[in-house]
Amino acid sequence: MPEHRTSHDVSALFDREGRLTAIPRRPARREQLLAHLAQTLFERHRTYTEPEVNEALRTVHEDCSALRRYLVTSGHLTRTRDGSAYHRSPAA
């Protein structure tokens, strides 16, 4: 099984409009989704404010705070201590 999966692997999680039908409960499946979101919604070497992160995440799901938290705790996004700035992690 390949270590890095493609966006095709997560396509079943999205409806025809490109919105998430649900945030996966299974950790492995959620990790696939988070990697996909980090790669497709956030540019490397760019700083994002929390409202910008929320706006990007709302394009795929209404619970942007849960997705943002998952992205940070999984290491796909890094956040400054005061929460004022977010970056896509180099490994993402």
Gaussian input, Z-matrix of N, CA and C with variables (Angstrom, degrees):
# hf/3-21g

backbone

0 1
 N
 C     1     B1
 C     2     B2     1     A1
 N     3     B3     2     A2     1     D1
 C     4     B4     3     A3     2     D2
 C     5     B5     4     A4     3     D3
 N     6     B6     5     A5     4     D4
 C     7     B7     6     A6     5     D5
 C     8     B8     7     A7     6     D6
 N     9     B9     8     A8     7     D7
 C    10    B10     9     A9     8     D8
 C    11    B11    10    A10     9     D9
 N    12    B12    11    A11    10    D10
 C    13    B13    12    A12    11    D11
 C    14    B14    13    A13    12    D12
 N    15    B15    14    A14    13    D13
 C    16    B16    15    A15    14    D14
 C    17    B17    16    A16    15    D15
 N    18    B18    17    A17    16    D16
 C    19    B19    18    A18    17    D17
 C    20    B20    19    A19    18    D18
 N    21    B21    20    A20    19    D19
 C    22    B22    21    A21    20    D20
 C    23    B23    22    A22    21    D21
 N    24    B24    23    A23    22    D22
 C    25    B25    24    A24    23    D23
 C    26    B26    25    A25    24    D24
 N    27    B27    26    A26    25    D25
 C    28    B28    27    A27    26    D26
 C    29    B29    28    A28    27    D27
 N    30    B30    29    A29    28    D28
 C    31    B31    30    A30    29    D29
 C    32    B32    31    A31    30    D30
 N    33    B33    32    A32    31    D31
 C    34    B34    33    A33    32    D32
 C    35    B35    34    A34    33    D33
 N    36    B36    35    A35    34    D34
 C    37    B37    36    A36    35    D35
 C    38    B38    37    A37    36    D36
 N    39    B39    38    A38    37    D37
 C    40    B40    39    A39    38    D38
 C    41    B41    40    A40    39    D39
 N    42    B42    41    A41    40    D40
 C    43    B43    42    A42    41    D41
 C    44    B44    43    A43    42    D42
 N    45    B45    44    A44    43    D43
 C    46    B46    45    A45    44    D44
 C    47    B47    46    A46    45    D45
 N    48    B48    47    A47    46    D46
 C    49    B49    48    A48    47    D47
 C    50    B50    49    A49    48    D48
 N    51    B51    50    A50    49    D49
 C    52    B52    51    A51    50    D50
 C    53    B53    52    A52    51    D51
 N    54    B54    53    A53    52    D52
 C    55    B55    54    A54    53    D53
 C    56    B56    55    A55    54    D54
 N    57    B57    56    A56    55    D55
 C    58    B58    57    A57    56    D56
 C    59    B59    58    A58    57    D57
 N    60    B60    59    A59    58    D58
 C    61    B61    60    A60    59    D59
 C    62    B62    61    A61    60    D60
 N    63    B63    62    A62    61    D61
 C    64    B64    63    A63    62    D62
 C    65    B65    64    A64    63    D63
 N    66    B66    65    A65    64    D64
 C    67    B67    66    A66    65    D65
 C    68    B68    67    A67    66    D66
 N    69    B69    68    A68    67    D67
 C    70    B70    69    A69    68    D68
 C    71    B71    70    A70    69    D69
 N    72    B72    71    A71    70    D70
 C    73    B73    72    A72    71    D71
 C    74    B74    73    A73    72    D72
 N    75    B75    74    A74    73    D73
 C    76    B76    75    A75    74    D74
 C    77    B77    76    A76    75    D75
 N    78    B78    77    A77    76    D76
 C    79    B79    78    A78    77    D77
 C    80    B80    79    A79    78    D78
 N    81    B81    80    A80    79    D79
 C    82    B82    81    A81    80    D80
 C    83    B83    82    A82    81    D81
 N    84    B84    83    A83    82    D82
 C    85    B85    84    A84    83    D83
 C    86    B86    85    A85    84    D84
 N    87    B87    86    A86    85    D85
 C    88    B88    87    A87    86    D86
 C    89    B89    88    A88    87    D87
 N    90    B90    89    A89    88    D88
 C    91    B91    90    A90    89    D89
 C    92    B92    91    A91    90    D90
 N    93    B93    92    A92    91    D91
 C    94    B94    93    A93    92    D92
 C    95    B95    94    A94    93    D93
 N    96    B96    95    A95    94    D94
 C    97    B97    96    A96    95    D95
 C    98    B98    97    A97    96    D96
 N    99    B99    98    A98    97    D97
 C   100   B100    99    A99    98    D98
 C   101   B101   100   A100    99    D99
 N   102   B102   101   A101   100   D100
 C   103   B103   102   A102   101   D101
 C   104   B104   103   A103   102   D102
 N   105   B105   104   A104   103   D103
 C   106   B106   105   A105   104   D104
 C   107   B107   106   A106   105   D105
 N   108   B108   107   A107   106   D106
 C   109   B109   108   A108   107   D107
 C   110   B110   109   A109   108   D108
 N   111   B111   110   A110   109   D109
 C   112   B112   111   A111   110   D110
 C   113   B113   112   A112   111   D111
 N   114   B114   113   A113   112   D112
 C   115   B115   114   A114   113   D113
 C   116   B116   115   A115   114   D114
 N   117   B117   116   A116   115   D115
 C   118   B118   117   A117   116   D116
 C   119   B119   118   A118   117   D117
 N   120   B120   119   A119   118   D118
 C   121   B121   120   A120   119   D119
 C   122   B122   121   A121   120   D120
 N   123   B123   122   A122   121   D121
 C   124   B124   123   A123   122   D122
 C   125   B125   124   A124   123   D123
 N   126   B126   125   A125   124   D124
 C   127   B127   126   A126   125   D125
 C   128   B128   127   A127   126   D126
 N   129   B129   128   A128   127   D127
 C   130   B130   129   A129   128   D128
 C   131   B131   130   A130   129   D129
 N   132   B132   131   A131   130   D130
 C   133   B133   132   A132   131   D131
 C   134   B134   133   A133   132   D132
 N   135   B135   134   A134   133   D133
 C   136   B136   135   A135   134   D134
 C   137   B137   136   A136   135   D135
 N   138   B138   137   A137   136   D136
 C   139   B139   138   A138   137   D137
 C   140   B140   139   A139   138   D138
 N   141   B141   140   A140   139   D139
 C   142   B142   141   A141   140   D140
 C   143   B143   142   A142   141   D141
 N   144   B144   143   A143   142   D142
 C   145   B145   144   A144   143   D143
 C   146   B146   145   A145   144   D144
 N   147   B147   146   A146   145   D145
 C   148   B148   147   A147   146   D146
 C   149   B149   148   A148   147   D147
 N   150   B150   149   A149   148   D148
 C   151   B151   150   A150   149   D149
 C   152   B152   151   A151   150   D150
 N   153   B153   152   A152   151   D151
 C   154   B154   153   A153   152   D152
 C   155   B155   154   A154   153   D153
 N   156   B156   155   A155   154   D154
 C   157   B157   156   A156   155   D155
 C   158   B158   157   A157   156   D156
 N   159   B159   158   A158   157   D157
 C   160   B160   159   A159   158   D158
 C   161   B161   160   A160   159   D159
 N   162   B162   161   A161   160   D160
 C   163   B163   162   A162   161   D161
 C   164   B164   163   A163   162   D162
 N   165   B165   164   A164   163   D163
 C   166   B166   165   A165   164   D164
 C   167   B167   166   A166   165   D165
 N   168   B168   167   A167   166   D166
 C   169   B169   168   A168   167   D167
 C   170   B170   169   A169   168   D168
 N   171   B171   170   A170   169   D169
 C   172   B172   171   A171   170   D170
 C   173   B173   172   A172   171   D171
 N   174   B174   173   A173   172   D172
 C   175   B175   174   A174   173   D173
 C   176   B176   175   A175   174   D174
 N   177   B177   176   A176   175   D175
 C   178   B178   177   A177   176   D176
 C   179   B179   178   A178   177   D177
 N   180   B180   179   A179   178   D178
 C   181   B181   180   A180   179   D179
 C   182   B182   181   A181   180   D180
 N   183   B183   182   A182   181   D181
 C   184   B184   183   A183   182   D182
 C   185   B185   184   A184   183   D183
 N   186   B186   185   A185   184   D184
 C   187   B187   186   A186   185   D185
 C   188   B188   187   A187   186   D186
 N   189   B189   188   A188   187   D187
 C   190   B190   189   A189   188   D188
 C   191   B191   190   A190   189   D189
 N   192   B192   191   A191   190   D190
 C   193   B193   192   A192   191   D191
 C   194   B194   193   A193   192   D192
 N   195   B195   194   A194   193   D193
 C   196   B196   195   A195   194   D194
 C   197   B197   196   A196   195   D195
 N   198   B198   197   A197   196   D196
 C   199   B199   198   A198   197   D197
 C   200   B200   199   A199   198   D198
 N   201   B201   200   A200   199   D199
 C   202   B202   201   A201   200   D200
 C   203   B203   202   A202   201   D201
 N   204   B204   203   A203   202   D202
 C   205   B205   204   A204   203   D203
 C   206   B206   205   A205   204   D204
 N   207   B207   206   A206   205   D205
 C   208   B208   207   A207   206   D206
 C   209   B209   208   A208   207   D207
 N   210   B210   209   A209   208   D208
 C   211   B211   210   A210   209   D209
 C   212   B212   211   A211   210   D210
 N   213   B213   212   A212   211   D211
 C   214   B214   213   A213   212   D212
 C   215   B215   214   A214   213   D213
 N   216   B216   215   A215   214   D214
 C   217   B217   216   A216   215   D215
 C   218   B218   217   A217   216   D216
 N   219   B219   218   A218   217   D217
 C   220   B220   219   A219   218   D218
 C   221   B221   220   A220   219   D219
 N   222   B222   221   A221   220   D220
 C   223   B223   222   A222   221   D221
 C   224   B224   223   A223   222   D222
 N   225   B225   224   A224   223   D223
 C   226   B226   225   A225   224   D224
 C   227   B227   226   A226   225   D225
 N   228   B228   227   A227   226   D226
 C   229   B229   228   A228   227   D227
 C   230   B230   229   A229   228   D228
 N   231   B231   230   A230   229   D229
 C   232   B232   231   A231   230   D230
 C   233   B233   232   A232   231   D231
 N   234   B234   233   A233   232   D232
 C   235   B235   234   A234   233   D233
 C   236   B236   235   A235   234   D234
 N   237   B237   236   A236   235   D235
 C   238   B238   237   A237   236   D236
 C   239   B239   238   A238   237   D237
 N   240   B240   239   A239   238   D238
 C   241   B241   240   A240   239   D239
 C   242   B242   241   A241   240   D240
 N   243   B243   242   A242   241   D241
 C   244   B244   243   A243   242   D242
 C   245   B245   244   A244   243   D243
 N   246   B246   245   A245   244   D244
 C   247   B247   246   A246   245   D245
 C   248   B248   247   A247   246   D246
 N   249   B249   248   A248   247   D247
 C   250   B250   249   A249   248   D248
 C   251   B251   250   A250   249   D249
 N   252   B252   251   A251   250   D250
 C   253   B253   252   A252   251   D251
 C   254   B254   253   A253   252   D252
 N   255   B255   254   A254   253   D253
 C   256   B256   255   A255   254   D254
 C   257   B257   256   A256   255   D255
 N   258   B258   257   A257   256   D256
 C   259   B259   258   A258   257   D257
 C   260   B260   259   A259   258   D258
 N   261   B261   260   A260   259   D259
 C   262   B262   261   A261   260   D260
 C   263   B263   262   A262   261   D261
 N   264   B264   263   A263   262   D262
 C   265   B265   264   A264   263   D263
 C   266   B266   265   A265   264   D264
 N   267   B267   266   A266   265   D265
 C   268   B268   267   A267   266   D266
 C   269   B269   268   A268   267   D267
 N   270   B270   269   A269   268   D268
 C   271   B271   270   A270   269   D269
 C   272   B272   271   A271   270   D270
 N   273   B273   272   A272   271   D271
 C   274   B274   273   A273   272   D272
 C   275   B275   274   A274   273   D273

   B1=1.4570
   B2=1.5276
   B3=1.3253
   B4=1.4607
   B5=1.5198
   B6=1.3201
   B7=1.4604
   B8=1.5205
   B9=1.3370
   B10=1.4591
   B11=1.5155
   B12=1.3088
   B13=1.4571
   B14=1.5189
   B15=1.2960
   B16=1.4503
   B17=1.5148
   B18=1.3255
   B19=1.4570
   B20=1.5241
   B21=1.3372
   B22=1.4685
   B23=1.5301
   B24=1.3110
   B25=1.4560
   B26=1.5207
   B27=1.2999
   B28=1.4594
   B29=1.5249
   B30=1.3061
   B31=1.4633
   B32=1.5270
   B33=1.3148
   B34=1.4703
   B35=1.5269
   B36=1.3216
   B37=1.4644
   B38=1.5296
   B39=1.3315
   B40=1.4541
   B41=1.5233
   B42=1.3380
   B43=1.4661
   B44=1.5306
   B45=1.3101
   B46=1.4710
   B47=1.5210
   B48=1.3226
   B49=1.4728
   B50=1.5301
   B51=1.3294
   B52=1.4588
   B53=1.5174
   B54=1.3179
   B55=1.4604
   B56=1.5184
   B57=1.3141
   B58=1.4610
   B59=1.5173
   B60=1.3047
   B61=1.4538
   B62=1.5266
   B63=1.3357
   B64=1.4657
   B65=1.5201
   B66=1.3119
   B67=1.4652
   B68=1.5268
   B69=1.3169
   B70=1.4713
   B71=1.5280
   B72=1.3127
   B73=1.4670
   B74=1.5131
   B75=1.3263
   B76=1.4736
   B77=1.5233
   B78=1.3274
   B79=1.4663
   B80=1.5323
   B81=1.3123
   B82=1.4629
   B83=1.5268
   B84=1.3050
   B85=1.4667
   B86=1.5232
   B87=1.3407
   B88=1.4608
   B89=1.5196
   B90=1.3164
   B91=1.4664
   B92=1.5257
   B93=1.3232
   B94=1.4730
   B95=1.5278
   B96=1.3062
   B97=1.4647
   B98=1.5250
   B99=1.3233
   B100=1.4633
   B101=1.5238
   B102=1.3115
   B103=1.4678
   B104=1.5278
   B105=1.3142
   B106=1.4690
   B107=1.5293
   B108=1.3251
   B109=1.4614
   B110=1.5233
   B111=1.3097
   B112=1.4656
   B113=1.5285
   B114=1.3126
   B115=1.4630
   B116=1.5229
   B117=1.3188
   B118=1.4607
   B119=1.5253
   B120=1.3220
   B121=1.4641
   B122=1.5266
   B123=1.3328
   B124=1.4627
   B125=1.5164
   B126=1.3266
   B127=1.4593
   B128=1.5284
   B129=1.3231
   B130=1.4735
   B131=1.5212
   B132=1.3020
   B133=1.4699
   B134=1.5290
   B135=1.3055
   B136=1.4586
   B137=1.5196
   B138=1.3283
   B139=1.4597
   B140=1.5216
   B141=1.3277
   B142=1.4660
   B143=1.5126
   B144=1.3170
   B145=1.4576
   B146=1.5255
   B147=1.3216
   B148=1.4607
   B149=1.5242
   B150=1.3472
   B151=1.4688
   B152=1.5343
   B153=1.3229
   B154=1.4668
   B155=1.5292
   B156=1.3255
   B157=1.4676
   B158=1.5240
   B159=1.3273
   B160=1.4641
   B161=1.5290
   B162=1.3113
   B163=1.4680
   B164=1.5281
   B165=1.3217
   B166=1.4703
   B167=1.5206
   B168=1.3155
   B169=1.4586
   B170=1.5260
   B171=1.3275
   B172=1.4709
   B173=1.5271
   B174=1.3235
   B175=1.4646
   B176=1.5263
   B177=1.3447
   B178=1.4633
   B179=1.5273
   B180=1.3515
   B181=1.4641
   B182=1.5242
   B183=1.3330
   B184=1.4587
   B185=1.5300
   B186=1.3306
   B187=1.4726
   B188=1.5290
   B189=1.3319
   B190=1.4675
   B191=1.5287
   B192=1.3214
   B193=1.4701
   B194=1.5287
   B195=1.3283
   B196=1.4688
   B197=1.5258
   B198=1.3322
   B199=1.4701
   B200=1.5273
   B201=1.3361
   B202=1.4647
   B203=1.5294
   B204=1.3160
   B205=1.4662
   B206=1.5327
   B207=1.3330
   B208=1.4663
   B209=1.5318
   B210=1.3260
   B211=1.4634
   B212=1.5293
   B213=1.3169
   B214=1.4690
   B215=1.5271
   B216=1.3258
   B217=1.4683
   B218=1.5315
   B219=1.3253
   B220=1.4699
   B221=1.5232
   B222=1.3290
   B223=1.4599
   B224=1.5126
   B225=1.3134
   B226=1.4643
   B227=1.5227
   B228=1.3333
   B229=1.4611
   B230=1.5121
   B231=1.3212
   B232=1.4627
   B233=1.5213
   B234=1.3150
   B235=1.4565
   B236=1.5143
   B237=1.3272
   B238=1.4574
   B239=1.5182
   B240=1.3025
   B241=1.4624
   B242=1.5317
   B243=1.3365
   B244=1.4695
   B245=1.5328
   B246=1.3336
   B247=1.4631
   B248=1.5123
   B249=1.3435
   B250=1.4602
   B251=1.5275
   B252=1.3262
   B253=1.4602
   B254=1.5290
   B255=1.3164
   B256=1.4561
   B257=1.5252
   B258=1.3354
   B259=1.4638
   B260=1.5129
   B261=1.3075
   B262=1.4492
   B263=1.5264
   B264=1.2970
   B265=1.4583
   B266=1.5228
   B267=1.3242
   B268=1.4651
   B269=1.5251
   B270=1.3227
   B271=1.4648
   B272=1.5192
   B273=1.3297
   B274=1.4786
   B275=1.5117
   A1=108.93
   A2=118.53
   A3=120.42
   A4=111.43
   A5=114.65
   A6=119.79
   A7=111.26
   A8=117.78
   A9=121.76
   A10=108.81
   A11=115.55
   A12=120.04
   A13=109.82
   A14=115.62
   A15=120.68
   A16=110.72
   A17=116.16
   A18=120.45
   A19=111.07
   A20=117.17
   A21=120.66
   A22=110.82
   A23=117.69
   A24=121.56
   A25=113.01
   A26=118.41
   A27=120.90
   A28=112.04
   A29=118.09
   A30=120.47
   A31=112.58
   A32=118.10
   A33=121.04
   A34=112.14
   A35=117.66
   A36=121.39
   A37=112.64
   A38=116.79
   A39=121.99
   A40=111.17
   A41=115.59
   A42=119.62
   A43=109.10
   A44=116.66
   A45=121.03
   A46=113.15
   A47=116.76
   A48=120.89
   A49=112.44
   A50=117.18
   A51=120.57
   A52=113.78
   A53=117.32
   A54=122.01
   A55=108.97
   A56=115.26
   A57=120.81
   A58=109.99
   A59=116.26
   A60=119.35
   A61=110.22
   A62=117.60
   A63=123.81
   A64=108.59
   A65=116.49
   A66=121.57
   A67=106.28
   A68=117.83
   A69=119.85
   A70=112.47
   A71=115.42
   A72=120.63
   A73=111.63
   A74=116.26
   A75=119.80
   A76=109.19
   A77=117.66
   A78=120.88
   A79=114.21
   A80=118.38
   A81=120.53
   A82=110.61
   A83=116.73
   A84=120.69
   A85=110.43
   A86=116.61
   A87=120.32
   A88=110.27
   A89=117.39
   A90=121.17
   A91=111.04
   A92=116.86
   A93=120.21
   A94=110.17
   A95=116.07
   A96=120.84
   A97=110.67
   A98=117.82
   A99=121.38
   A100=111.23
   A101=117.17
   A102=120.49
   A103=110.03
   A104=116.02
   A105=120.89
   A106=110.65
   A107=117.48
   A108=120.63
   A109=111.49
   A110=117.19
   A111=120.37
   A112=110.56
   A113=116.37
   A114=120.83
   A115=113.07
   A116=117.28
   A117=119.24
   A118=114.34
   A119=117.76
   A120=119.86
   A121=114.50
   A122=117.26
   A123=119.87
   A124=111.76
   A125=115.47
   A126=121.59
   A127=110.19
   A128=114.28
   A129=118.80
   A130=109.17
   A131=116.24
   A132=123.69
   A133=112.92
   A134=117.70
   A135=120.84
   A136=108.56
   A137=115.55
   A138=121.35
   A139=108.84
   A140=115.10
   A141=121.73
   A142=109.00
   A143=116.18
   A144=120.64
   A145=107.65
   A146=116.97
   A147=119.42
   A148=111.93
   A149=119.22
   A150=117.98
   A151=112.99
   A152=118.18
   A153=120.51
   A154=111.45
   A155=115.86
   A156=120.12
   A157=109.41
   A158=116.33
   A159=120.82
   A160=111.44
   A161=116.58
   A162=121.13
   A163=110.94
   A164=116.80
   A165=120.45
   A166=110.63
   A167=117.32
   A168=121.00
   A169=112.28
   A170=117.10
   A171=120.15
   A172=112.15
   A173=117.39
   A174=119.19
   A175=110.98
   A176=116.71
   A177=119.62
   A178=113.97
   A179=117.95
   A180=119.45
   A181=109.38
   A182=116.82
   A183=120.53
   A184=113.68
   A185=118.29
   A186=120.41
   A187=109.81
   A188=114.88
   A189=119.90
   A190=111.65
   A191=118.45
   A192=119.58
   A193=111.15
   A194=117.70
   A195=119.86
   A196=110.01
   A197=117.10
   A198=119.95
   A199=110.78
   A200=116.85
   A201=120.58
   A202=110.52
   A203=116.53
   A204=121.11
   A205=110.55
   A206=116.78
   A207=120.26
   A208=111.47
   A209=117.22
   A210=120.21
   A211=111.69
   A212=116.49
   A213=120.54
   A214=110.68
   A215=117.61
   A216=119.53
   A217=111.66
   A218=116.92
   A219=119.87
   A220=112.33
   A221=116.71
   A222=120.07
   A223=114.77
   A224=118.94
   A225=121.05
   A226=112.01
   A227=116.01
   A228=121.92
   A229=107.67
   A230=115.75
   A231=120.02
   A232=107.49
   A233=114.96
   A234=121.32
   A235=108.34
   A236=116.30
   A237=119.30
   A238=108.62
   A239=115.81
   A240=121.33
   A241=112.57
   A242=116.14
   A243=119.33
   A244=112.98
   A245=117.59
   A246=121.40
   A247=114.22
   A248=117.28
   A249=119.85
   A250=113.65
   A251=117.97
   A252=119.91
   A253=110.57
   A254=114.46
   A255=122.82
   A256=108.60
   A257=115.52
   A258=122.11
   A259=108.98
   A260=116.29
   A261=120.40
   A262=107.23
   A263=117.40
   A264=121.43
   A265=110.11
   A266=117.43
   A267=120.31
   A268=113.86
   A269=117.32
   A270=120.59
   A271=112.22
   A272=117.33
   A273=120.39
   A274=111.89
   D1=129.48
   D2=-178.24
   D3=-66.48
   D4=146.10
   D5=-179.03
   D6=-72.54
   D7=-41.24
   D8=179.76
   D9=-101.08
   D10=125.57
   D11=-178.76
   D12=-100.48
   D13=156.88
   D14=-179.22
   D15=-92.09
   D16=168.50
   D17=179.00
   D18=-63.61
   D19=-23.06
   D20=177.88
   D21=-58.12
   D22=-34.51
   D23=-178.63
   D24=-63.88
   D25=-24.78
   D26=-178.31
   D27=-101.90
   D28=-0.46
   D29=-175.48
   D30=-58.53
   D31=-30.56
   D32=179.93
   D33=-67.34
   D34=-15.75
   D35=-179.41
   D36=-81.82
   D37=-9.75
   D38=-175.07
   D39=-112.74
   D40=147.97
   D41=175.68
   D42=-86.05
   D43=-174.57
   D44=-177.18
   D45=-63.26
   D46=-27.07
   D47=179.98
   D48=-85.94
   D49=0.91
   D50=179.51
   D51=84.13
   D52=17.95
   D53=179.41
   D54=-100.69
   D55=144.45
   D56=176.32
   D57=-66.07
   D58=134.80
   D59=175.81
   D60=-80.23
   D61=-29.92
   D62=176.85
   D63=-168.03
   D64=155.30
   D65=173.40
   D66=-83.55
   D67=123.07
   D68=-176.93
   D69=-58.90
   D70=141.42
   D71=176.66
   D72=-85.54
   D73=-34.71
   D74=-179.68
   D75=-67.21
   D76=126.32
   D77=-176.93
   D78=-55.18
   D79=-42.30
   D80=-177.83
   D81=-65.46
   D82=-41.41
   D83=-179.90
   D84=-70.08
   D85=-39.41
   D86=177.34
   D87=-63.96
   D88=-38.43
   D89=177.92
   D90=-61.64
   D91=-40.89
   D92=176.16
   D93=-59.80
   D94=-44.89
   D95=179.66
   D96=-62.67
   D97=-46.51
   D98=-177.75
   D99=-62.44
   D100=-40.91
   D101=177.18
   D102=-61.76
   D103=-42.91
   D104=178.64
   D105=-62.53
   D106=-46.70
   D107=-179.44
   D108=-62.88
   D109=-43.21
   D110=179.74
   D111=-60.45
   D112=-43.00
   D113=-177.42
   D114=-72.73
   D115=-32.60
   D116=-174.30
   D117=-96.48
   D118=-24.24
   D119=-176.36
   D120=-102.95
   D121=-18.74
   D122=-173.61
   D123=-128.21
   D124=131.80
   D125=179.59
   D126=-83.80
   D127=147.20
   D128=173.44
   D129=-69.13
   D130=151.85
   D131=173.93
   D132=62.79
   D133=22.88
   D134=176.52
   D135=-120.11
   D136=140.98
   D137=176.29
   D138=-94.34
   D139=134.82
   D140=178.72
   D141=-119.25
   D142=143.44
   D143=170.69
   D144=-84.72
   D145=165.25
   D146=177.95
   D147=-59.60
   D148=-43.42
   D149=176.73
   D150=-60.38
   D151=-34.75
   D152=177.65
   D153=-67.57
   D154=-40.48
   D155=176.81
   D156=-62.56
   D157=-46.54
   D158=179.39
   D159=-59.64
   D160=-44.16
   D161=-179.79
   D162=-60.78
   D163=-44.01
   D164=178.89
   D165=-63.70
   D166=-43.42
   D167=-178.13
   D168=-70.13
   D169=-31.84
   D170=178.18
   D171=-66.47
   D172=-17.35
   D173=177.51
   D174=-68.46
   D175=-18.64
   D176=-179.32
   D177=-116.90
   D178=-21.73
   D179=-178.08
   D180=-162.67
   D181=144.10
   D182=-177.22
   D183=-71.45
   D184=-24.46
   D185=-179.28
   D186=-89.28
   D187=69.62
   D188=-177.05
   D189=-66.44
   D190=-31.32
   D191=-178.55
   D192=-67.26
   D193=-38.44
   D194=177.55
   D195=-66.13
   D196=-45.35
   D197=179.28
   D198=-62.63
   D199=-42.35
   D200=179.28
   D201=-61.11
   D202=-44.45
   D203=179.30
   D204=-62.22
   D205=-45.61
   D206=177.85
   D207=-60.86
   D208=-41.79
   D209=179.91
   D210=-62.96
   D211=-39.00
   D212=179.78
   D213=-72.60
   D214=-48.17
   D215=-176.57
   D216=-67.29
   D217=-27.89
   D218=178.25
   D219=-82.85
   D220=-10.19
   D221=178.25
   D222=90.00
   D223=6.16
   D224=179.00
   D225=-76.99
   D226=-30.20
   D227=172.41
   D228=-123.14
   D229=144.53
   D230=172.14
   D231=-109.38
   D232=150.63
   D233=-177.51
   D234=-129.44
   D235=140.90
   D236=174.51
   D237=-66.96
   D238=158.51
   D239=-176.73
   D240=-54.10
   D241=-39.44
   D242=-178.93
   D243=-85.13
   D244=-1.29
   D245=176.71
   D246=77.38
   D247=11.75
   D248=-176.17
   D249=-84.31
   D250=-17.33
   D251=-176.19
   D252=-143.51
   D253=142.09
   D254=-179.98
   D255=-126.29
   D256=147.69
   D257=176.74
   D258=-137.69
   D259=148.07
   D260=171.80
   D261=-72.61
   D262=131.66
   D263=-178.84
   D264=-66.86
   D265=145.07
   D266=-178.96
   D267=-55.94
   D268=-34.91
   D269=-177.78
   D270=-78.26
   D271=-15.91
   D272=-176.73
   D273=-74.51

